[in-house]
Amino acid sequence: MAINKTGFIFANNHQRLRQMKELKNLNIEVHCEDQLFQLNDINVKSGECAIIPYHLNMGTTILEYTNASLLCKLKDRYFFYTDQETIFHFAGEEGNYTVLTNKEANSAYKVKNALYITEGILIEQNDKRYLISQNAIEKVLCYQEIGEPQLYEVKFETVNVEIVYKEVESKTDYIIIDILIEDFACNSVHELLMAVKFVGDRAELYHNNKLIDDWFTTGEEWHIALKRFGYPKNLQLKIYKSKKDVYYDLPVEEGCYSQNIKTIPVYKKELVD
């Protein structure tokens, strides 16, 4: 008896703290009772994952094999993604499909009957779509169920929130920094982040002598959402000296000091096609 169900090959080439070898030109045989599916030329780069369908029912036709990953569909339109040269083999007429790059797929949002590609964050709220971004201008590429995609720009009204900081105490194992954030109209932003780049083992953030947040260094910037604390104006940052006997995800310089402290406004605007 023939097997008519769709199947998938899942390939995970990501492993934390390891550089994986790229999987190149994989040829895979899938045996389903009396059916044999041959999947060829599959490539998966280090750090990536693949979702390769076979015998995929696409309405009026069957996709027997592809080397691209399946992302989603809009009615009868199927979206795949890959950075390699694609292979699509159909049992019958060619299906309705669109191939995105890996970067586009990682920035894609499916909302109702449209697929949006943007570097911002797209959310649906009270039956409305909103775009959230740190940029003054955000480009949005919109795919519908049929036709070519529409490219348009979303412009935000930006603000600049000044921040002043200075070191007020220095000890053997830590330093303390006073931070002053200027007044600004809270409704002019969706969120205000404070980005802290420092050298050290960990850092603590205080408001009115109360610990409100902390961070164990990863070598990356620490982003603090100030909205949840009521946008305090005066803060204290305590940075502890890095330690030789502690494992860090990324290489960490030995010492104890701030490299940079800044504000990052985040904007939100309704998306209207």
C-alpha positions as CSV (number, residue, x, y, z in Angstrom):
1,M,0.0,0.0,0.0
2,A,1.4,3.4,-1.0
3,I,2.2,5.9,1.8
4,N,0.8,9.3,1.0
5,K,1.7,11.2,4.1
6,T,4.1,14.1,4.2
7,G,7.4,13.7,6.0
8,F,10.2,15.9,7.2
9,I,13.9,15.6,7.6
10,F,15.1,17.7,10.6
11,A,18.8,18.6,10.6
12,N,20.3,20.4,13.6
13,N,23.9,21.6,13.1
14,H,24.1,23.8,16.2
15,Q,25.9,23.0,19.4
16,R,26.6,25.5,22.1
17,L,30.2,26.5,22.6
18,R,31.3,24.4,19.5
19,Q,32.0,25.3,15.9
20,M,30.3,22.5,14.0
21,K,31.4,21.2,10.6
22,E,29.3,22.3,7.7
23,L,27.1,19.5,6.4
24,K,27.6,19.5,2.6
25,N,25.9,17.7,-0.2
26,L,24.0,15.2,2.0
27,N,22.1,12.5,0.2
28,I,19.4,10.8,2.3
29,E,17.2,7.8,1.6
30,V,13.8,7.6,3.3
31,H,12.1,4.2,3.2
32,C,8.3,4.2,3.9
33,E,7.0,0.6,3.4
34,D,6.9,0.3,-0.4
35,Q,8.0,3.9,-1.1
36,L,11.5,5.3,-1.4
37,F,12.3,9.0,-1.2
38,Q,15.7,10.2,-2.3
39,L,16.7,13.6,-0.8
40,N,19.8,15.0,-2.4
41,D,22.2,18.0,-2.1
42,I,21.2,19.1,1.4
43,N,23.6,21.6,3.0
44,V,23.4,22.9,6.5
45,K,25.9,25.5,7.7
46,S,27.4,25.5,11.2
47,G,24.9,26.9,13.7
48,E,21.9,26.4,11.5
49,C,18.9,24.0,11.4
50,A,17.0,22.7,8.4
51,I,13.4,21.4,8.0
52,I,13.3,19.6,4.7
53,P,9.9,18.3,3.6
54,Y,9.3,15.4,1.2
55,H,6.1,14.2,-0.5
56,L,4.4,17.5,0.5
57,N,0.8,18.0,-0.6
58,M,0.6,21.5,-2.1
59,G,-3.0,21.3,-3.1
60,T,-3.0,20.7,-6.8
61,T,0.4,19.0,-6.8
62,I,2.8,17.0,-4.7
63,L,6.3,18.3,-3.9
64,E,8.3,15.1,-4.0
65,Y,11.6,16.6,-2.9
66,T,13.4,19.9,-2.2
67,N,16.6,20.9,-0.5
68,A,15.0,24.1,0.9
69,S,13.4,24.3,4.4
70,L,9.7,24.9,4.8
71,L,8.7,28.1,6.6
72,C,4.9,28.6,6.3
73,K,2.1,29.0,3.8
74,L,-0.4,31.7,2.9
75,K,-3.5,29.8,1.6
76,D,-2.0,28.0,-1.5
77,R,1.3,29.9,-1.5
78,Y,4.2,28.1,0.2
79,F,7.3,29.8,1.6
80,F,10.7,28.1,1.8
81,Y,14.1,29.3,2.8
82,T,17.7,28.5,2.0
83,D,20.9,30.3,0.9
84,Q,21.9,27.5,-1.5
85,E,20.9,26.8,-5.1
86,T,17.4,25.2,-4.8
87,I,16.0,22.0,-6.2
88,F,12.2,21.5,-6.4
89,H,10.9,18.2,-7.9
90,F,7.1,18.0,-8.3
91,A,4.9,15.0,-9.2
92,G,2.9,16.9,-11.8
93,E,2.5,20.6,-12.3
94,E,4.8,23.1,-10.5
95,G,3.5,24.3,-7.2
96,N,3.0,27.9,-6.0
97,Y,6.1,28.7,-3.9
98,T,8.5,31.5,-2.9
99,V,12.1,31.0,-1.7
100,L,13.5,33.4,1.0
101,T,17.0,33.7,2.2
102,N,17.9,32.5,5.7
103,K,18.2,36.1,6.8
104,E,14.7,36.9,5.5
105,A,13.3,33.8,7.1
106,N,14.8,34.8,10.5
107,S,13.1,38.2,10.2
108,A,9.7,36.9,9.0
109,Y,6.3,37.4,10.8
110,K,3.2,35.7,9.6
111,V,0.1,37.8,10.6
112,K,-3.3,36.6,9.4
113,N,-3.1,36.5,5.5
114,A,0.3,38.2,5.0
115,L,4.0,37.5,5.6
116,Y,6.1,40.5,6.8
117,I,9.9,40.6,6.6
118,T,11.5,43.3,8.8
119,E,14.4,43.8,11.1
120,G,12.1,45.3,13.6
121,I,9.6,43.4,15.8
122,L,6.1,42.9,14.5
123,I,3.2,42.3,17.0
124,E,-0.6,42.0,16.7
125,Q,-2.6,43.7,19.4
126,N,-6.3,44.4,19.5
127,D,-6.6,43.3,15.8
128,K,-4.0,45.9,14.9
129,R,-0.4,45.4,13.8
130,Y,2.4,47.3,15.4
131,L,6.1,47.6,14.4
132,I,8.6,48.0,17.2
133,S,12.1,49.3,16.4
134,Q,15.2,51.1,17.7
135,N,15.7,52.7,14.2
136,A,14.4,56.0,12.8
137,I,13.3,54.2,9.6
138,E,12.4,50.5,9.3
139,K,11.8,48.8,5.9
140,V,9.0,46.2,5.7
141,L,8.6,43.7,2.9
142,C,5.0,42.3,2.7
143,Y,4.0,39.2,0.8
144,Q,0.3,38.5,0.2
145,E,-1.3,35.2,-1.0
146,I,-0.7,36.2,-4.6
147,G,1.5,38.7,-6.5
148,E,4.8,40.4,-5.9
149,P,5.8,41.6,-2.5
150,Q,5.3,45.3,-1.5
151,L,8.2,47.2,0.0
152,Y,7.6,50.2,2.1
153,E,9.1,52.3,4.9
154,V,7.9,53.0,8.4
155,K,9.2,56.3,9.9
156,F,9.3,57.0,13.6
157,E,9.5,60.3,15.5
158,T,12.8,59.9,17.4
159,V,14.1,61.4,20.6
160,N,17.5,61.7,22.2
161,V,17.7,61.0,25.9
162,E,20.9,62.2,27.5
163,I,22.7,60.3,30.2
164,V,25.5,61.4,32.5
165,Y,27.6,59.0,34.7
166,K,30.8,59.1,36.8
167,E,32.7,56.8,39.1
168,V,32.2,57.8,42.7
169,E,33.8,54.9,44.6
170,S,36.7,52.5,43.8
171,K,37.6,49.4,45.9
172,T,39.9,46.4,45.3
173,D,37.0,44.2,44.2
174,Y,34.4,46.7,42.8
175,I,33.6,50.2,41.7
176,I,30.4,52.3,42.0
177,I,29.1,54.6,39.3
178,D,26.4,57.3,39.7
179,I,24.1,57.6,36.7
180,L,21.8,60.5,35.9
181,I,19.1,60.2,33.1
182,E,17.6,63.5,31.9
183,D,13.9,64.1,31.9
184,F,12.0,63.1,28.8
185,A,8.4,62.6,27.7
186,C,7.7,59.0,28.5
187,N,4.9,58.8,25.8
188,S,7.5,59.7,23.2
189,V,8.9,56.1,23.3
190,H,7.6,52.6,23.6
191,E,10.5,51.7,25.9
192,L,13.8,53.2,27.0
193,L,16.7,50.8,27.4
194,M,19.9,51.6,29.2
195,A,22.9,49.8,27.5
196,V,25.9,49.0,29.8
197,K,29.2,47.8,28.4
198,F,31.6,46.9,31.1
199,V,34.7,44.9,32.1
200,G,34.1,42.8,35.2
201,D,32.6,39.6,36.6
202,R,29.1,40.9,37.2
203,A,27.2,44.2,37.8
204,E,24.3,45.3,40.0
205,L,21.9,48.2,39.4
206,Y,20.5,50.1,42.4
207,H,17.8,52.7,42.8
208,N,17.2,54.4,46.2
209,N,19.7,52.0,47.7
210,K,17.6,49.0,46.5
211,L,18.9,46.3,44.1
212,I,16.6,46.3,41.1
213,D,18.6,44.4,38.5
214,D,21.9,42.5,38.0
215,W,23.9,40.9,35.2
216,F,26.6,38.2,35.0
217,T,28.9,39.2,32.2
218,T,28.8,37.4,28.9
219,G,31.1,39.8,27.0
220,E,28.0,41.4,25.5
221,E,26.2,44.6,26.3
222,W,23.7,44.5,29.2
223,H,20.3,46.0,28.1
224,I,18.1,47.2,31.0
225,A,14.4,47.9,30.4
226,L,13.8,51.1,32.5
227,K,10.1,51.2,31.9
228,R,9.4,48.4,34.4
229,F,11.1,50.5,37.1
230,G,9.1,53.6,36.4
231,Y,11.9,55.3,34.5
232,P,14.1,56.3,37.5
233,K,16.3,59.3,37.0
234,N,19.1,58.5,39.5
235,L,20.8,55.1,39.5
236,Q,23.9,53.5,40.9
237,L,25.9,50.8,39.1
238,K,28.2,48.5,41.0
239,I,30.7,46.5,38.9
240,Y,32.7,43.6,40.4
241,K,36.2,42.7,39.2
242,S,36.5,39.8,36.8
243,K,37.9,36.5,38.2
244,K,40.5,34.2,36.7
245,D,38.8,31.0,38.0
246,V,35.4,31.7,36.5
247,Y,34.2,30.4,33.1
248,Y,32.8,32.9,30.7
249,D,30.9,32.2,27.5
250,L,33.0,34.8,25.6
251,P,36.6,36.0,26.4
252,V,36.5,38.6,29.2
253,E,39.2,41.1,29.9
254,E,40.5,41.1,33.4
255,G,39.6,44.2,35.4
256,C,36.8,46.3,36.7
257,Y,35.5,49.4,34.8
258,S,32.7,50.7,32.6
259,Q,33.4,51.0,28.9
260,N,30.1,52.8,27.9
261,I,26.7,53.6,29.3
262,K,24.0,54.9,27.0
263,T,20.3,55.1,26.4
264,I,18.5,53.3,23.5
265,P,15.0,54.6,22.7
266,V,12.6,52.0,21.3
267,Y,9.6,53.1,19.2
268,K,6.2,51.6,18.4
269,K,3.9,52.5,15.5
270,E,0.8,51.0,14.0
271,L,1.5,49.3,10.7
272,V,-0.9,50.4,7.9
273,D,-0.5,48.9,4.5
